[in-house]
């Protein structure tokens, strides 16, 4: 995008905010914030010629999140996050300098979502979320609409879910085909409440969108269809059930066809060949909810060939039984949230071995007194994508424990706050190179002490962190110490701060690396709604024997102009 267009966009946004603010009784109101950010970065190195900079040398960003309210019913929320940086990827051709190419740059994010009574539109970046088994976590850039007059439901979204990326083995860039998603649902009820809907989602790669074939990535096409029923049986009892079917073609370049009259009848909807699979899945849940007590259960089955094309990843060939509950005790000072379940994989014997394991999570928070509280958490989960190709196989199991006490107390002139956290993570992940599971154990302990002075606007913070990560073939140990001092001048309009940080990092049998960080920061409140921030950060890294005599120095300056309205 041309610089003149970039400047014009900034001027228009600030001008609109100024004009609207001049008329106190104007039926058009704007609420939100806008920020203009400029960052500079440079570095120097000694005996480390392959050092890669962490940031671009100069970056200009514009971020805005606001809602324009016109009258009682029309609202237009919008979000803008744009940068002067080019994409990090190799594209099939250089983008032309026009608005559409600029806003489709993966570094930028623009969305406009006008809403009038029962109509809501989506322009730009959006993430359609229809159901558990169809679409919910894949962002797209395109258009969409939700219609919910009385109890009629109609939604559709269409857009780009993956931009074409040229592969480059030299830089280990796998590449990707351009991909688009179409999602449609129709039903009866309320979008955010009880309803019955029929959901349809289709995804397709454009095989002509790249010059070089992506590495390890075949062009795909798939559809998913599901009826969804969400029913409030009683005021506090909710039942939800969904059954879905999918047809997924994992390689559009596969030339082997399937001779079947029924399959041929589907050719107008989806391309089908020898790489295509069809399967089903189901999920049902029943939950009773109240302010102080909740209990519910869920059953989920995912077939080995089922693909919910509106989700990036899902664990397949599993059968889950889950029970979850939450309740509050002791005048709501203690809350307990928990989930317990059993997961069986390889239900359809698609692999040589089946497993059954417990999946669970429990969180306990208790405000023991006005000064002391404690939070404890345990979770156990796993994931695998049922792939036999080790290059793209993902399989992992994680157990996590954490304990976080907090203590506050008052002296005559200072408010004191102490927070601590200790955690243990045991993580097993399949390693493609060794064709075996690799166990990782990490321990973490941190303490944060904050002093807030009552008679003067002075805050002093101390932090320390200790981390130990052990794997069969390597280990990392780190100790980190830091302090931050902040003060306020000129009737609290100017808030400078100084932060110092020292870290010692030991890898395997090498001698210790030392990292020194310094951060100077200042915030100035120009008026009630306009603020200017500036910060400088220095990172000095002296390596041990892992990189003999290597030293890096990084300098980063950041400027920000922030406007609330």
C-alpha positions as CSV (number, residue, x, y, z in Angstrom):
1,X,0.0,0.0,0.0
2,X,1.3,3.4,-0.9
3,X,2.5,5.6,2.0
4,X,0.0,8.3,1.0
5,X,-2.9,5.9,1.4
6,X,-1.5,4.8,4.8
7,X,-1.3,8.4,6.0
8,X,-4.8,9.1,4.6
9,X,-6.3,6.2,6.6
10,X,-4.8,7.6,9.8
11,X,-6.0,11.1,9.2
12,X,-9.5,9.9,8.4
13,X,-9.8,7.9,11.6
14,X,-8.5,10.7,13.8
15,X,-10.7,13.3,12.0
16,X,-13.8,11.2,12.4
17,X,-13.1,10.9,16.1
18,X,-12.6,14.6,16.4
19,X,-15.8,15.5,14.5
20,X,-18.0,13.1,16.5
21,X,-16.6,14.4,19.8
22,X,-17.7,17.9,19.0
23,X,-21.4,17.2,19.2
24,X,-22.4,15.9,22.6
25,X,-26.0,15.1,21.6
26,X,-25.1,13.6,18.2
27,X,-27.1,10.4,17.6
28,X,-23.8,8.9,16.3
29,X,-21.4,7.9,19.1
30,X,-18.0,6.2,18.9
31,X,-16.4,4.2,21.7
32,X,-13.1,2.5,21.6
33,X,-9.4,3.2,21.1
34,X,-6.8,3.7,18.4
35,X,-3.1,3.5,18.6
36,X,-0.2,4.5,16.3
37,X,3.0,2.6,17.0
38,X,6.5,2.9,15.7
39,X,9.3,0.5,16.6
40,X,13.0,0.6,15.7
41,X,15.5,-2.2,16.3
42,X,19.2,-2.8,15.7
43,X,21.8,-5.2,17.0
44,X,25.5,-5.9,17.1
45,X,27.3,-9.2,17.4
46,X,30.8,-10.6,18.2
47,X,31.8,-14.1,17.1
48,X,28.2,-14.9,16.2
49,X,27.9,-14.4,12.4
50,X,24.7,-16.5,12.1
51,X,22.7,-14.5,14.6
52,X,19.2,-13.8,13.4
53,X,17.5,-10.5,14.4
54,X,14.3,-10.9,16.4
55,X,12.4,-7.9,15.0
56,X,12.3,-5.8,11.8
57,X,14.6,-2.8,11.8
58,X,11.6,-0.4,11.4
59,X,7.9,-1.1,11.9
60,X,4.9,1.2,11.7
61,X,1.6,-0.2,13.0
62,X,-1.9,1.1,13.3
63,X,-4.3,-0.6,15.7
64,X,-7.9,0.4,16.3
65,X,-10.8,-1.3,18.0
66,X,-14.0,0.7,18.3
67,X,-17.8,0.6,17.9
68,X,-19.8,3.2,16.0
69,X,-23.4,3.4,17.4
70,X,-25.9,5.0,15.1
71,X,-29.3,5.5,16.8
72,X,-30.6,2.8,19.1
73,X,-30.3,-0.3,16.9
74,X,-27.4,0.1,14.4
75,X,-23.9,-0.6,15.7
76,X,-20.7,-1.1,13.7
77,X,-17.8,-2.7,15.6
78,X,-14.6,-2.7,13.7
79,X,-11.0,-3.7,14.3
80,X,-7.9,-2.6,12.4
81,X,-4.4,-3.9,12.8
82,X,-2.1,-3.0,9.9
83,X,1.6,-2.8,9.4
84,X,4.0,-1.4,6.8
85,X,5.9,-4.7,6.9
86,X,5.8,-7.2,4.0
87,X,4.7,-10.8,4.5
88,X,7.3,-13.2,5.9
89,X,6.5,-15.8,3.3
90,X,7.4,-16.4,-0.3
91,X,4.3,-15.6,-2.4
92,X,3.6,-16.9,-5.9
93,X,3.8,-13.3,-7.2
94,X,4.5,-10.0,-5.6
95,X,1.3,-8.3,-4.4
96,X,0.2,-5.2,-6.4
97,X,0.0,-1.9,-4.5
98,X,-3.8,-1.9,-4.1
99,X,-6.1,-1.9,-1.0
100,X,-7.3,-5.5,-1.4
101,X,-3.7,-7.0,-1.6
102,X,-2.6,-4.9,1.3
103,X,-5.4,-5.9,3.8
104,X,-5.0,-9.6,2.8
105,X,-1.3,-9.5,3.9
106,X,-1.1,-12.1,6.7
107,X,0.5,-9.4,8.9
108,X,-2.7,-7.3,8.8
109,X,-6.0,-7.9,10.4
110,X,-9.1,-5.9,9.4
111,X,-12.7,-6.6,10.4
112,X,-16.0,-4.7,10.2
113,X,-19.1,-6.3,11.8
114,X,-22.2,-4.1,11.4
115,X,-25.2,-5.2,13.4
116,X,-28.8,-4.0,13.1
117,X,-31.4,-5.7,15.3
118,X,-31.4,-9.3,14.1
119,X,-28.9,-8.8,11.2
120,X,-25.2,-9.0,11.7
121,X,-22.6,-8.8,8.9
122,X,-18.9,-9.8,8.8
123,X,-16.4,-8.1,6.5
124,X,-12.7,-9.0,6.6
125,X,-11.2,-11.2,9.3
126,X,-13.6,-13.5,11.0
127,X,-13.8,-17.0,12.6
128,X,-17.2,-18.7,12.0
129,X,-18.2,-20.9,14.9
130,X,-21.2,-23.1,14.2
131,X,-20.7,-26.2,16.2
132,X,-18.3,-28.7,17.8
133,X,-18.1,-30.9,14.8
134,X,-18.2,-28.5,11.8
135,X,-16.4,-25.2,12.2
136,X,-15.1,-23.2,15.1
137,X,-11.4,-22.2,15.1
138,X,-10.3,-21.5,11.5
139,X,-10.0,-17.8,10.8
140,X,-10.9,-16.6,7.3
141,X,-10.7,-13.3,5.4
142,X,-14.0,-12.7,3.5
143,X,-17.6,-12.0,4.1
144,X,-20.4,-13.4,6.2
145,X,-23.8,-12.8,7.6
146,X,-26.0,-13.9,10.6
147,X,-29.8,-13.5,10.3
148,X,-32.0,-14.3,13.3
149,X,-35.5,-12.7,12.7
150,X,-37.7,-14.0,15.5
151,X,-36.7,-17.7,15.5
152,X,-35.4,-18.2,12.0
153,X,-31.6,-18.8,11.8
154,X,-29.6,-18.3,8.6
155,X,-25.8,-17.9,8.5
156,X,-23.2,-18.0,5.8
157,X,-19.5,-17.2,5.7
158,X,-17.1,-17.4,2.7
159,X,-13.5,-16.4,2.5
160,X,-9.8,-17.2,2.3
161,X,-8.5,-19.5,5.1
162,X,-5.0,-20.0,3.7
163,X,-3.0,-17.8,1.4
164,X,-0.8,-19.5,-1.2
165,X,2.8,-19.8,-0.1
166,X,5.6,-20.9,-2.3
167,X,7.8,-23.8,-1.0
168,X,11.5,-23.3,-0.6
169,X,13.6,-26.2,0.7
170,X,16.6,-23.9,1.2
171,X,14.8,-22.0,3.9
172,X,12.8,-25.0,5.1
173,X,9.5,-23.4,3.9
174,X,7.0,-26.1,3.4
175,X,4.6,-24.0,1.3
176,X,0.8,-24.2,1.0
177,X,-2.0,-24.0,-1.5
178,X,-4.5,-21.2,-1.4
179,X,-7.5,-22.4,0.5
180,X,-11.1,-21.2,0.8
181,X,-13.9,-22.1,3.1
182,X,-17.7,-21.9,2.6
183,X,-20.0,-22.3,5.7
184,X,-23.8,-22.3,5.7
185,X,-26.3,-23.0,8.4
186,X,-30.1,-22.8,8.6
187,X,-32.4,-23.5,11.5
188,X,-34.9,-22.5,14.1
189,X,-34.3,-20.9,17.5
190,X,-31.7,-18.4,18.8
191,X,-28.1,-18.3,17.6
192,X,-26.9,-17.9,21.2
193,X,-29.5,-20.1,22.8
194,X,-31.7,-23.2,22.3
195,X,-31.9,-24.1,18.6
196,X,-32.0,-26.7,15.9
197,X,-29.7,-26.1,12.9
198,X,-28.4,-27.8,9.9
199,X,-24.7,-27.0,9.3
200,X,-22.7,-27.4,6.1
201,X,-19.0,-26.5,5.7
202,X,-16.8,-27.0,2.6
203,X,-13.0,-26.4,2.3
204,X,-11.0,-26.6,-0.9
205,X,-7.4,-26.0,-2.0
206,X,-6.6,-24.3,-5.3
207,X,-4.1,-26.6,-7.0
208,X,-3.2,-23.8,-9.5
209,X,-2.4,-21.2,-6.8
210,X,1.3,-22.0,-6.5
211,X,4.2,-22.5,-9.0
212,X,6.1,-25.1,-6.9
213,X,4.4,-28.0,-5.3
214,X,4.3,-27.6,-1.5
215,X,6.5,-30.0,0.4
216,X,4.7,-32.8,2.3
217,X,1.3,-31.1,1.5
218,X,-1.2,-32.4,-1.0
219,X,-4.2,-30.3,-2.2
220,X,-7.4,-31.3,-0.3
221,X,-11.1,-30.8,-0.5
222,X,-13.7,-31.7,2.1
223,X,-17.3,-31.2,3.3
224,X,-18.9,-31.7,6.7
225,X,-22.6,-31.8,7.4
226,X,-24.4,-31.9,10.8
227,X,-27.8,-31.5,12.4
228,X,-27.4,-29.8,15.8
229,X,-30.0,-29.7,18.6
230,X,-29.6,-27.5,21.7
231,X,-32.6,-27.8,24.0
232,X,-33.4,-26.2,27.4
233,X,-35.4,-29.0,29.1
234,X,-35.9,-26.9,32.2
235,X,-34.7,-23.5,33.4
236,X,-31.4,-24.9,34.5
237,X,-31.1,-28.2,32.5
238,X,-29.6,-28.0,29.0
239,X,-29.3,-30.9,26.5
240,X,-27.2,-30.7,23.4
241,X,-26.6,-33.2,20.7
242,X,-24.9,-33.2,17.3
243,X,-24.2,-35.9,14.7
244,X,-21.9,-35.1,11.8
245,X,-20.8,-36.8,8.6
246,X,-17.8,-35.8,6.4
247,X,-16.3,-36.7,3.1
248,X,-12.6,-35.7,2.8
249,X,-10.3,-36.0,-0.3
250,X,-6.7,-35.9,1.0
251,X,-5.1,-35.5,-2.5
252,X,-6.9,-33.9,-5.4
253,X,-4.0,-35.0,-7.6
254,X,-4.8,-38.6,-7.1
255,X,-5.8,-40.0,-10.6
256,X,-7.5,-43.2,-9.4
257,X,-11.3,-42.8,-9.5
258,X,-14.1,-44.7,-7.7
259,X,-16.7,-46.4,-9.9
260,X,-20.0,-46.1,-8.0
261,X,-23.2,-44.4,-9.1
262,X,-23.9,-42.9,-5.8
263,X,-20.4,-41.5,-5.4
264,X,-20.6,-40.1,-8.9
265,X,-23.8,-38.2,-8.0
266,X,-21.7,-36.3,-5.4
267,X,-19.2,-35.1,-7.9
268,X,-21.0,-31.7,-8.3
269,X,-20.4,-31.1,-4.5
270,X,-17.0,-32.5,-3.9
271,X,-14.2,-34.2,-5.9
272,X,-13.9,-37.8,-5.0
273,X,-11.0,-40.2,-5.9
274,X,-9.1,-43.1,-4.3
275,X,-7.8,-40.8,-1.5
276,X,-11.3,-39.9,-0.3
277,X,-12.8,-41.0,3.0
278,X,-16.2,-40.8,4.5
279,X,-17.0,-41.2,8.2
280,X,-19.3,-39.9,11.0
281,X,-19.0,-38.6,14.5
282,X,-21.3,-37.7,17.4
283,X,-21.3,-35.7,20.6
284,X,-24.1,-35.4,23.2
285,X,-24.1,-33.5,26.6
286,X,-26.5,-32.9,29.4
287,X,-25.8,-30.1,32.0
288,X,-27.5,-28.7,35.0
289,X,-26.4,-25.2,35.8
290,X,-27.0,-22.9,38.8
291,X,-25.1,-20.0,40.5
292,X,-23.4,-22.3,43.0
293,X,-23.5,-25.7,41.5
294,X,-23.1,-27.2,38.1
295,X,-22.9,-30.8,37.0
296,X,-22.9,-32.4,33.5
297,X,-21.8,-35.2,31.3
298,X,-20.6,-35.7,27.7
299,X,-20.2,-38.6,25.3
300,X,-18.1,-38.0,22.2
301,X,-17.3,-40.4,19.3
302,X,-14.9,-39.3,16.5
303,X,-14.6,-41.8,13.6
304,X,-11.1,-42.6,12.2
305,X,-11.9,-41.0,8.8
306,X,-14.0,-38.1,10.1
307,X,-12.7,-34.6,9.3
308,X,-14.5,-31.4,10.7
309,X,-13.2,-29.2,7.8
310,X,-13.7,-26.0,9.8
311,X,-11.2,-27.0,12.4
312,X,-7.4,-27.1,12.0
313,X,-6.8,-30.3,14.0
314,X,-8.9,-32.9,15.8
315,X,-8.0,-36.2,17.5
316,X,-9.7,-39.1,15.6
317,X,-10.8,-42.6,16.3
318,X,-11.7,-41.9,19.9
319,X,-14.6,-42.5,22.3
320,X,-14.8,-40.1,25.3
321,X,-16.9,-40.3,28.4
322,X,-16.7,-37.1,30.6
323,X,-18.2,-35.9,33.8
324,X,-17.7,-32.3,34.9
325,X,-18.8,-30.2,37.8
326,X,-18.2,-27.0,39.6
327,X,-19.4,-25.7,43.0
328,X,-18.8,-22.9,45.5
329,X,-18.4,-23.3,49.2
330,X,-18.0,-21.2,52.4
331,X,-20.0,-18.2,51.3
332,X,-18.5,-18.4,47.7
333,X,-15.0,-18.0,49.1
334,X,-13.9,-21.4,47.7
335,X,-14.7,-22.6,44.2
336,X,-13.9,-26.0,42.7
337,X,-14.0,-26.8,39.0
338,X,-13.3,-30.3,37.8
339,X,-13.6,-32.7,34.9
340,X,-13.0,-36.4,34.8
341,X,-13.2,-38.7,31.8
342,X,-12.0,-41.8,30.1
343,X,-10.7,-41.8,26.6
344,X,-10.4,-44.9,24.4
345,X,-8.6,-44.6,21.1
346,X,-8.3,-46.9,18.2
347,X,-12.0,-47.7,18.5
348,X,-12.2,-49.0,14.9
349,X,-8.8,-50.9,15.1
350,X,-7.1,-48.5,12.6
351,X,-3.8,-49.0,14.5
352,X,-2.0,-52.0,15.9
353,X,-2.5,-50.9,19.5
354,X,-5.4,-49.4,21.5
355,X,-5.1,-47.4,24.7
356,X,-7.5,-46.3,27.4
357,X,-6.5,-43.4,29.5
358,X,-7.9,-41.0,32.1
359,X,-8.4,-37.3,31.0
360,X,-8.9,-35.0,33.9
361,X,-8.7,-31.4,35.2
362,X,-9.3,-29.9,38.6
363,X,-8.9,-26.3,39.8
364,X,-9.4,-25.2,43.4
365,X,-9.4,-21.5,44.4
366,X,-9.9,-20.4,48.0
367,X,-9.9,-16.9,49.5
368,X,-8.9,-18.1,53.0
369,X,-8.8,-14.6,54.5
370,X,-8.8,-11.0,53.3
371,X,-5.0,-11.2,53.0
372,X,-4.4,-14.8,51.8
373,X,-5.6,-16.8,48.9
374,X,-4.4,-20.0,47.1
375,X,-5.0,-21.5,43.7
376,X,-4.2,-25.2,42.8
377,X,-4.5,-26.9,39.5
378,X,-4.0,-30.3,38.0
379,X,-4.6,-31.3,34.4
380,X,-4.0,-34.4,32.3
381,X,-4.6,-34.5,28.5
382,X,-3.3,-36.0,25.4
383,X,-3.5,-35.6,21.6
384,X,-2.7,-37.6,18.5
385,X,-3.8,-37.2,14.9
386,X,-3.7,-40.9,14.0
387,X,-1.1,-40.4,11.2
388,X,1.3,-43.2,10.4
389,X,3.6,-40.9,8.4
390,X,6.2,-39.9,11.0
391,X,6.8,-36.6,9.3
392,X,3.3,-35.3,10.1
393,X,2.5,-37.5,13.0
394,X,1.5,-35.7,16.2
395,X,1.1,-37.6,19.5
396,X,1.6,-36.2,23.0
397,X,0.5,-36.7,26.7
398,X,0.9,-34.0,29.3
399,X,0.5,-34.0,33.1
400,X,0.6,-30.6,34.8
401,X,0.5,-29.6,38.5
402,X,0.6,-26.0,39.8
403,X,0.2,-24.2,43.1
404,X,-0.2,-20.4,43.4
405,X,-0.5,-18.7,46.8
406,X,-1.0,-15.0,47.2
407,X,-0.6,-12.8,50.4
408,X,-1.4,-9.1,50.9
409,X,-0.6,-7.1,54.0
410,X,-0.5,-3.4,55.0
411,X,2.1,-1.4,56.9
412,X,1.7,2.3,57.8
413,X,3.1,3.6,54.5
414,X,3.2,0.7,52.2
415,X,0.8,-1.9,50.7
416,X,2.6,-5.2,50.2
417,X,1.7,-8.0,47.8
418,X,3.5,-11.3,47.4
419,X,2.6,-13.9,44.8
420,X,4.3,-17.2,44.3
421,X,3.9,-20.0,41.8
422,X,5.3,-23.5,41.6
423,X,4.6,-25.9,38.8
424,X,5.6,-29.4,37.5
425,X,5.0,-30.5,33.9
426,X,5.6,-34.0,32.6
427,X,5.3,-34.1,28.9
428,X,5.7,-37.2,26.6
429,X,5.8,-36.5,22.9
430,X,6.4,-38.7,19.9
431,X,9.8,-37.9,18.1
432,X,9.8,-38.6,14.4
433,X,13.6,-38.9,14.2
434,X,14.0,-41.5,16.9
435,X,10.6,-43.1,16.2
436,X,9.9,-43.2,19.9
437,X,8.4,-41.2,22.7
438,X,10.6,-38.5,24.4
439,X,9.9,-37.6,28.0
440,X,10.3,-34.0,29.1
441,X,10.1,-32.9,32.7
442,X,10.0,-29.2,33.6
443,X,10.0,-27.5,37.0
444,X,9.2,-23.9,37.6
445,X,9.1,-21.7,40.7
446,X,8.6,-17.9,40.8
447,X,8.1,-15.2,43.4
448,X,6.8,-11.7,42.8
449,X,6.9,-9.0,45.5
450,X,5.2,-5.7,44.9
451,X,5.5,-2.6,47.1
452,X,3.0,0.3,46.6
453,X,3.7,3.4,48.7
454,X,0.6,5.2,50.1
455,X,1.9,8.7,50.6
456,X,4.0,9.0,47.4
457,X,3.3,7.6,43.8
458,X,6.1,5.1,44.0
459,X,5.9,1.4,43.1
460,X,8.8,-1.1,43.5
461,X,8.6,-4.7,42.2
462,X,10.9,-7.6,42.6
463,X,10.7,-10.9,40.7
464,X,12.7,-14.1,40.7
465,X,12.2,-17.2,38.6
466,X,13.8,-20.6,38.6
467,X,13.3,-23.1,35.7
468,X,14.6,-26.6,35.1
469,X,13.8,-28.5,31.9
470,X,15.1,-32.1,31.5
471,X,15.0,-34.3,28.4
472,X,16.9,-37.6,27.8
473,X,19.4,-35.9,25.5
474,X,19.5,-32.3,26.8
475,X,18.6,-30.0,29.7
476,X,18.1,-26.3,30.4
477,X,18.4,-24.5,33.7
478,X,17.6,-20.9,34.2
479,X,17.5,-18.4,37.1
480,X,16.1,-15.0,36.5
481,X,16.1,-11.9,38.8
482,X,14.5,-8.6,38.1
483,X,13.3,-5.4,39.6
484,X,11.1,-2.5,38.3
485,X,10.8,1.0,39.9
486,X,8.1,3.4,38.7
487,X,7.1,6.9,39.9
488,X,4.5,9.6,38.8
489,X,5.3,13.3,38.3
490,X,3.3,16.4,37.4
491,X,0.0,15.5,39.0
492,X,0.5,11.9,37.9
493,X,0.6,12.8,34.2
494,X,4.1,11.5,33.7
495,X,4.9,7.9,34.7
496,X,8.5,6.9,34.1
497,X,9.9,3.4,35.1
498,X,13.2,1.6,35.1
499,X,13.5,-2.2,34.9
500,X,16.6,-4.3,35.3
501,X,16.8,-8.1,34.6
502,X,19.5,-10.6,35.0
503,X,19.3,-14.2,33.8
504,X,21.7,-17.1,34.0
505,X,21.0,-20.0,31.5
506,X,22.8,-23.3,31.5
507,X,22.4,-25.7,28.6
508,X,23.6,-29.3,28.9
509,X,27.2,-29.4,29.8
510,X,28.2,-26.0,28.5
511,X,29.2,-23.2,30.7
512,X,26.5,-20.7,31.7
513,X,25.1,-17.9,29.4
514,X,24.4,-14.5,31.0
515,X,21.8,-12.1,29.9
516,X,21.3,-8.6,31.1
517,X,18.2,-6.6,30.3
518,X,17.5,-2.9,30.8
519,X,14.2,-1.2,30.1
520,X,13.4,2.5,30.4
521,X,9.8,3.4,29.9
522,X,7.7,6.6,30.2
523,X,4.0,7.3,29.8
524,X,2.6,10.8,29.4
525,X,-1.1,11.6,29.8
526,X,-1.7,14.5,27.3
527,X,-5.3,14.7,28.4
528,X,-8.0,12.3,29.7
529,X,-8.1,10.3,26.5
530,X,-4.8,10.9,24.8
531,X,-1.6,9.3,25.9
532,X,2.0,9.1,24.6
533,X,4.3,6.2,25.5
534,X,8.0,5.7,24.8
535,X,10.3,2.9,25.8
536,X,13.9,1.7,25.3
537,X,15.1,-1.8,25.8
538,X,18.7,-3.2,25.9
539,X,19.5,-6.9,25.8
540,X,23.1,-7.9,26.4
541,X,23.8,-11.6,25.9
542,X,27.1,-13.2,26.8
543,X,27.3,-16.8,25.7
544,X,29.2,-19.6,27.5
545,X,31.1,-22.4,25.9
546,X,28.1,-23.2,23.6
547,X,29.2,-20.2,21.5
548,X,32.7,-19.3,22.7
549,X,33.3,-15.6,23.1
550,X,30.0,-14.7,21.4
551,X,28.3,-11.5,22.5
552,X,25.1,-9.9,21.2
553,X,23.6,-6.5,22.0
554,X,20.1,-5.6,20.9
555,X,18.5,-2.2,21.1
556,X,14.8,-1.5,20.6
557,X,12.9,1.8,20.8
558,X,9.2,1.9,20.8
559,X,6.9,4.9,20.4
560,X,3.1,4.9,20.8
561,X,0.3,7.4,20.5
562,X,-2.9,6.1,22.1
563,X,-6.4,7.7,21.9
564,X,-9.5,6.6,23.7
565,X,-12.9,7.9,22.6
